[in-house]
């Protein structure tokens, strides 16, 4: 998919927001929802999405949504750091298929990194839902 297109209200993240699909939820407020990536690249790989948006990517998002979204990303990233004690964090966002985007609902990835531990490929393998729920609780407990 290109950078242009029509928002699909049946994308997986929209279904999670509506409660039609399960997710290991980490954090939620009026503006954002954070949950564990089911195809993680590293232990603790967390996604943050805007709750009231039909933007497919960052370029389409309304400016008034960006501020609260970025605050949510920062808040969750700090909790991931506090809970898992990684050596570093990747905070990334993709726009269009050529850039690596696979779900067309604006979202950010927070990926913990540890020295000497290789980064997995996204979509390589599905995580254990029980482990994701435990990680979500661990990270959630560190939300300030």
Residue pairs with C-beta under 8 A, 6 or more apart in sequence:
1 56
1 96
1 97
1 101
1 104
2 96
2 97
3 57
3 59
3 95
3 96
5 56
5 104
7 54
7 55
7 56
7 104
7 105
8 14
8 104
9 54
11 103
11 104
11 105
12 21
12 103
12 105
13 47
13 49
13 103
13 105
13 107
14 105
15 21
16 22
16 23
16 33
16 35
17 33
17 49
17 51
22 129
23 33
23 35
23 36
24 35
24 36
24 129
24 132
24 133
24 135
24 136
25 33
25 34
25 35
25 136
25 140
26 34
26 35
26 36
26 46
26 76
26 79
26 136
26 139
26 140
26 143
27 33
27 34
27 72
27 75
27 76
27 79
27 139
27 140
27 143
28 34
28 51
29 72
30 51
30 68
31 50
31 51
31 52
31 65
31 68
31 69
31 71
31 72
32 48
32 49
32 50
32 51
32 68
32 69
32 72
32 73
32 76
33 48
33 49
33 51
34 46
34 47
34 48
34 49
34 72
34 76
35 46
35 47
35 136
36 44
36 45
36 46
36 47
36 127
36 132
36 133
36 135
36 136
37 45
37 46
37 47
37 109
37 122
37 127
38 126
38 127
38 129
38 132
39 122
39 123
39 124
39 125
39 126
39 127
40 111
40 120
40 127
41 109
41 111
41 119
41 120
41 121
41 122
41 124
42 111
42 112
42 113
42 114
42 117
42 119
42 120
43 84
43 112
43 135
44 80
44 83
44 84
44 86
44 110
44 111
44 112
44 135
44 139
45 109
45 110
45 111
45 112
46 76
46 80
46 109
46 110
46 111
46 139
47 107
47 108
47 109
47 110
48 69
48 72
48 73
48 76
48 107
48 108
48 110
49 105
49 106
49 107
49 108
50 61
50 65
50 68
50 69
50 106
52 65
53 61
53 62
53 65
53 105
53 106
55 61
55 62
55 65
55 105
55 106
56 104
56 105
56 106
57 94
57 95
57 96
57 101
57 104
57 106
58 93
58 95
58 106
59 95
60 106
61 69
61 106
69 106
69 108
73 91
73 108
73 110
75 143
75 144
76 110
76 139
76 143
77 89
77 91
77 110
78 142
78 144
79 139
79 140
79 142
79 143
79 144
80 86
80 89
80 110
80 112
80 139
80 142
81 89
81 112
82 142
83 138
83 139
83 141
83 142
84 112
84 135
84 138
84 139
86 112
86 113
86 114
87 113
87 114
87 115
88 112
88 113
88 114
89 110
89 111
89 112
89 113
90 109
90 110
90 111
90 113
90 119
91 108
91 109
91 110
91 111
92 108
92 109
92 111
93 106
93 107
93 108
93 109
94 100
94 101
94 102
95 101
100 122
102 122
102 123
111 119
113 119
